[in-house]
Amino acid sequence: MHIYIDESGTFTRSEKDASSISLVGALTLPDSQLAWIEKKYAKIRAGLPKEKGEVKGRSLDEAHVATIIDLLRRNGALLEIVAVDANFQEPNDIAAHRQGRADGMTSGLTDAHHENIRRFARDLADRIRALNDQLYLQSSAMFDLVWRTCEHSITYYAQRQPRELAAFYWTIDAKNKGGTTNWERLWADIVMPVLQTKSIHEPQTRMEGADYSHLKRFDTAIPDWLPRPDGDHELTAMNIRLLLMEHFKYSSDNEPGLELADIVTNAARRALKGTLQNSGWRQLPTLMIHRQRDHYIQLIALHDRRPANPPPYADVILKHFTHDGRSMIAPRFWKSES
């Protein structure tokens, strides 16, 4: 499968607006459909407005966006969205969360660990502490996005197109055409140890009858330097480094997948901000996995307080992003249970 990641918004506070919502989005395209999607998109793209040769979601009207969503809907694409509102995160909350994550990089280390491991962990902790509020909010949203994308896409395709689990191709939009930025390098460095530990303590539930055979090559023994899970668990886990970094790149090219990710992520933010009419984005939920008891757009906060008043986009999320999503369970599994 091919996963394209982009963001929309500044991840900074706004003094003039009641909210300052920013999104990161991951668009997953099945490898079996990629060539067809790119071919059909090339025909649509010819008629789209461009900025310096690049299609940008913010420049598209409702008809353009609706056409793109329909193309993706008909070809098995999945969309994950994680959002954060900078206006609802106090500087003290961000500082405390950042410090906690940095401390977590070294909390499990002892003198028994190799000095290279301890040095690496201390360096990562220092780099996390050095992130400004904007980049820390963005990277926190990215952590959740990558985890949810892995969790949902693996379960979804294991029931329908198990061969898609044989390889994961990650492409992230690079904002600096001259090379990766400091935050991009940091994200690539810390995403593996953080998500590796998470995968050990929160192993993914696998559906009985689904085909995970193509995922077996990502199974690995838990290294001695990683913390062991509590209880009587097998000492194996998913090799997150292999899954994320075997086929991984930042790209500043006008790749079809990145343009499509930009269009749908931007459409989601415009829907929340009320700057894109419903006719353009009303089919957006059909690209997302249905949650029985939750809305499809994950809103994260670095604290546990509830806002005094609902944010202005709450009504859109609750009315439009709680239904019409893709069923996680394939029809044949429903039939087998009836």
WOJO-V574497 format. One record per pair of residues at least 24 apart in sequence whose ideal C-beta (glycine too) atoms are under 10 Angstrom apart, sorted by the first residue. I is the first residue (numbers start at 1). J is the second residue. Records with the same first field share a line. If there is no record, write none. Layout:
BEGIN
I: J / J
END
This chain:
BEGIN
1: 28 / 29 / 30 / 31 / 32 / 33 / 34 / 76 / 78 / 149 / 153 / 154 / 156 / 157 / 161 / 163 / 164 / 165 / 166 / 167 / 168 / 169 / 170
2: 27 / 28 / 29 / 30 / 31 / 33 / 34 / 37 / 77 / 164 / 167 / 168 / 169 / 170 / 171 / 247 / 255 / 257
3: 27 / 28 / 29 / 78 / 80 / 145 / 146 / 149 / 150 / 153 / 168 / 169 / 170 / 171 / 172 / 244 / 247 / 248 / 257 / 261
4: 28 / 29 / 77 / 169 / 170 / 171 / 172 / 173 / 251 / 255 / 256 / 257 / 258 / 259 / 260 / 261 / 262 / 264 / 265
5: 80 / 142 / 145 / 146 / 149 / 170 / 171 / 172 / 173 / 250 / 257 / 258 / 261 / 265
6: 57 / 171 / 172 / 173 / 175 / 257 / 258 / 259 / 260 / 261 / 262 / 263 / 264 / 265 / 266
7: 82 / 138 / 141 / 142 / 145 / 172 / 173 / 175 / 261 / 262 / 265 / 266 / 269
8: 57 / 58 / 81 / 83 / 261 / 262 / 264 / 265 / 266 / 267 / 268 / 269 / 270 / 272 / 273
9: 83 / 84 / 85 / 86 / 137 / 138 / 141 / 265 / 266 / 269 / 272 / 273
10: 86 / 134 / 137 / 138
11: 84 / 85 / 86 / 89 / 132 / 133 / 134 / 135 / 136 / 137 / 138 / 139 / 140 / 141
12: 86 / 87 / 132 / 133 / 134 / 137 / 138
13: 85 / 86 / 87 / 88 / 89 / 90 / 91 / 133 / 134 / 137
14: 85 / 86 / 87
15: 87
17: 87 / 273 / 312
18: 85 / 87 / 88 / 309 / 311 / 312 / 313
19: 85 / 86 / 87 / 88 / 272 / 273 / 307 / 311 / 312 / 313 / 314
20: 84 / 85 / 86 / 87 / 88 / 89 / 311
21: 83 / 84 / 85 / 86 / 87 / 88 / 268 / 269 / 272 / 273 / 297 / 299 / 311 / 312 / 313
22: 82 / 83 / 84 / 85 / 86 / 134 / 137 / 138 / 141 / 269
23: 81 / 82 / 83 / 84 / 141 / 145 / 265 / 266 / 267 / 268 / 269 / 272 / 297 / 298 / 299
24: 80 / 81 / 82 / 83 / 84 / 138 / 139 / 140 / 141 / 142 / 143 / 144 / 145 / 146 / 172 / 261 / 265 / 298
25: 79 / 80 / 81 / 82 / 83 / 141 / 145 / 149 / 261 / 262 / 263 / 264 / 265 / 266 / 267 / 268 / 269 / 297
26: 78 / 79 / 80 / 81 / 82 / 142 / 145 / 146 / 148 / 149 / 150 / 152 / 153 / 170 / 172 / 261 / 265
27: 72 / 77 / 78 / 79 / 80 / 81 / 149 / 171 / 257 / 258 / 260 / 261 / 262 / 263 / 264 / 265 / 287
28: 72 / 76 / 77 / 78 / 79 / 80 / 149 / 150 / 152 / 153 / 156 / 157 / 164 / 168 / 169 / 257 / 261 / 287
29: 72 / 75 / 76 / 77 / 78 / 164 / 169 / 256 / 257 / 260 / 261
30: 75 / 76 / 77 / 78 / 153 / 156 / 157 / 160 / 161 / 163 / 164
31: 157 / 161 / 163 / 164 / 166 / 167 / 168 / 169
32: 75 / 76 / 157 / 161 / 163 / 164
33: 72 / 74 / 75 / 76 / 77 / 161 / 164
34: 75 / 169 / 256 / 257
36: 71 / 74 / 75
37: 71 / 72 / 74 / 75 / 76 / 77 / 256 / 257 / 260
38: 255 / 256 / 257 / 260
39: 256
40: 67 / 71 / 72 / 74 / 75 / 256
41: 67 / 68 / 71 / 72 / 75 / 256 / 257 / 259 / 260 / 263
42: 256
43: 71
44: 68 / 70 / 71
45: 254 / 256 / 259 / 260
48: 259 / 263
50: 254 / 259
52: 254
53: 254
54: 252 / 253 / 254 / 258 / 259 / 262
55: 254 / 256 / 258 / 259 / 260 / 262 / 263
56: 259 / 262 / 263 / 266
57: 259 / 260 / 261 / 262 / 263 / 264 / 265 / 266 / 267 / 268 / 269 / 270 / 276
58: 262 / 263 / 266 / 267 / 269 / 270 / 275 / 276
59: 263 / 266
60: 262 / 263 / 266 / 267 / 270 / 276 / 280
61: 276 / 277 / 279 / 280
62: 267 / 270 / 276 / 277 / 278 / 279 / 280 / 281 / 282
63: 279 / 280
64: 263 / 267 / 280
65: 263 / 264 / 266 / 267 / 270 / 271 / 276 / 277 / 279 / 280 / 281 / 282 / 283 / 284
66: 267 / 277 / 278 / 279 / 280 / 281 / 282 / 283 / 284
67: 263 / 280
68: 259 / 260 / 263 / 264 / 267 / 280 / 283
69: 260 / 263 / 264 / 267 / 280 / 281 / 282 / 283 / 284 / 285 / 286 / 287
70: 283 / 286
71: 260
72: 260 / 263 / 264 / 283 / 284 / 286 / 287
73: 283 / 284 / 285 / 286 / 287 / 326
74: 286
76: 156 / 157 / 160 / 161 / 164 / 287 / 326
77: 257 / 260 / 261 / 264 / 286 / 287 / 326
78: 149 / 152 / 153 / 156 / 157 / 287 / 288 / 289 / 325 / 326
79: 149 / 260 / 261 / 264 / 265 / 267 / 268 / 284 / 285 / 286 / 287 / 288 / 289 / 296 / 297 / 325 / 326
80: 144 / 145 / 146 / 147 / 148 / 149 / 150 / 151 / 152 / 153 / 265 / 287 / 288 / 289 / 296 / 297 / 298
81: 141 / 145 / 148 / 264 / 265 / 268 / 269 / 272 / 284 / 287 / 288 / 296 / 297 / 298 / 299 / 321
82: 140 / 141 / 142 / 143 / 144 / 145 / 146 / 147 / 148 / 149 / 297 / 298 / 299 / 300
83: 141 / 144 / 145 / 268 / 269 / 272 / 297 / 298 / 299 / 300 / 313 / 317
84: 137 / 138 / 140 / 141 / 144 / 298 / 299 / 300 / 301 / 302
85: 137 / 272 / 299 / 300 / 301 / 307 / 311 / 312 / 313
86: 133 / 134 / 137 / 138
87: 307 / 311
88: 299 / 301 / 302 / 303 / 305 / 306 / 307 / 308 / 311
89: 133 / 136 / 137 / 140 / 300 / 301 / 302 / 303
90: 302 / 303 / 305
91: 133
92: 302 / 303
93: 133 / 301 / 302 / 303 / 304 / 305
94: 131 / 132 / 133 / 134 / 136 / 137 / 140 / 302 / 303
95: 129 / 133 / 136 / 302
96: 302 / 303
97: 136 / 137 / 140 / 301 / 302 / 303
98: 128 / 129 / 130 / 131 / 132 / 133 / 136 / 137 / 139 / 140 / 302
99: 125 / 128 / 129
100: 128 / 302
101: 125 / 128 / 129 / 131 / 136 / 139 / 140 / 143 / 190 / 194 / 302
102: 126 / 127 / 128 / 129 / 130 / 131 / 190
103: 128 / 129
104: 128 / 193 / 194 / 197
105: 129 / 190 / 193 / 194 / 197
107: 227
108: 197 / 225 / 226 / 227 / 228
109: 225 / 227
112: 224 / 225
113: 224 / 225
114: 224 / 225
116: 225
117: 193 / 223 / 224 / 225 / 226
118: 225
120: 189 / 193 / 225
121: 190 / 193 / 225
123: 189
124: 186 / 189 / 190 / 193 / 194
125: 190
127: 182 / 183 / 185 / 186 / 189 / 190
128: 186 / 189 / 190 / 194
130: 182 / 186
131: 182 / 183 / 186 / 187
132: 183
133: 302
134: 183
135: 181 / 182 / 183 / 184 / 186 / 187
136: 183 / 302
137: 300 / 302
138: 183 / 187
139: 183 / 184 / 186 / 187 / 190 / 191
140: 300 / 301 / 302
141: 298 / 299 / 300
142: 172 / 183 / 184 / 187 / 191
143: 187 / 190 / 191 / 194 / 195 / 198 / 300
144: 298 / 300
145: 298 / 300
146: 170 / 172 / 187 / 191 / 194 / 195 / 240 / 243 / 244
147: 191 / 194 / 195 / 198 / 199 / 202 / 204 / 240
148: 289 / 298
150: 195 / 199 / 204 / 238 / 240 / 243 / 244
151: 199 / 202 / 204 / 205 / 289
152: 204 / 288 / 289 / 291 / 326 / 328
153: 289
154: 204 / 206 / 210 / 212 / 215 / 218 / 238 / 243
155: 204 / 205 / 206 / 207 / 210 / 212 / 289 / 328 / 329
156: 210 / 289 / 326 / 327 / 328 / 329 / 330
157: 210 / 211 / 214 / 215 / 330
158: 206 / 207 / 209 / 210 / 211 / 212 / 213 / 214 / 215 / 330
159: 207 / 209 / 210 / 211 / 327 / 328 / 329 / 330 / 331 / 332 / 333
160: 210 / 211 / 330 / 331 / 332
161: 211 / 214
162: 210 / 211 / 212 / 213 / 214 / 215
163: 211 / 213 / 214
164: 214 / 215
165: 210 / 211 / 212 / 213 / 214 / 215 / 216 / 217 / 218 / 243
166: 213 / 214 / 215 / 217 / 218
167: 214 / 217 / 218 / 243 / 246 / 247
168: 215 / 218 / 242 / 243 / 244 / 245 / 246 / 247 / 248
169: 246 / 247 / 248 / 249 / 257
170: 243 / 244 / 245 / 246 / 247 / 248 / 249 / 250
171: 247 / 248 / 249 / 250 / 251 / 253 / 255 / 257 / 258 / 261
172: 248 / 249 / 250 / 251 / 258 / 261
173: 250 / 251 / 252 / 253 / 255 / 257 / 258 / 259 / 261 / 262 / 265
174: 249 / 250 / 251 / 252 / 253 / 258
175: 250 / 252
176: 250 / 252
177: 251 / 252 / 253
178: 252
179: 250 / 252
180: 249 / 250 / 252
181: 250
184: 250
185: 250
187: 250
188: 244 / 245 / 248 / 250
191: 240 / 241 / 244 / 245 / 248
192: 239 / 240 / 241 / 242 / 243 / 244 / 245
193: 225 / 226 / 240 / 241
194: 240
195: 238 / 240 / 241 / 243 / 244
196: 220 / 222 / 223 / 226 / 237 / 238 / 239 / 240 / 241 / 243 / 244
197: 222 / 226 / 227 / 229 / 237 / 240
198: 237 / 240
199: 226 / 229 / 237 / 238 / 239 / 240 / 243
200: 226 / 227 / 228 / 229 / 233 / 235 / 236 / 237 / 238 / 240
201: 227 / 228 / 229 / 230 / 233 / 237
202: 229
203: 229 / 233 / 234 / 236 / 237 / 238
204: 238
207: 328 / 329 / 330 / 333
208: 333 / 336
209: 330 / 332 / 333 / 336 / 337
210: 329 / 330 / 333
215: 243
217: 242 / 243 / 246
218: 242 / 243 / 246
264: 288
268: 296 / 297 / 316 / 317 / 321
269: 297 / 313
271: 297 / 313 / 316 / 317 / 320 / 321
272: 297 / 311 / 312 / 313 / 314 / 315 / 316 / 317 / 320 / 321
273: 312 / 313 / 316
274: 312 / 313 / 316
278: 316 / 320
281: 316 / 320
282: 320 / 324
283: 324
284: 320 / 321 / 324 / 325
285: 320 / 321 / 322 / 323 / 324 / 325 / 326
286: 323 / 324 / 325 / 326
287: 324 / 325 / 326
288: 321 / 324 / 325 / 326
289: 325 / 326 / 327 / 328
290: 322 / 323 / 324 / 325 / 326 / 327 / 328 / 329
291: 321 / 322 / 325 / 328
292: 322 / 328
293: 322
294: 321 / 322
295: 319 / 320 / 321 / 322 / 323 / 325
296: 320 / 321 / 322 / 323 / 324 / 325 / 326
297: 321 / 322
END
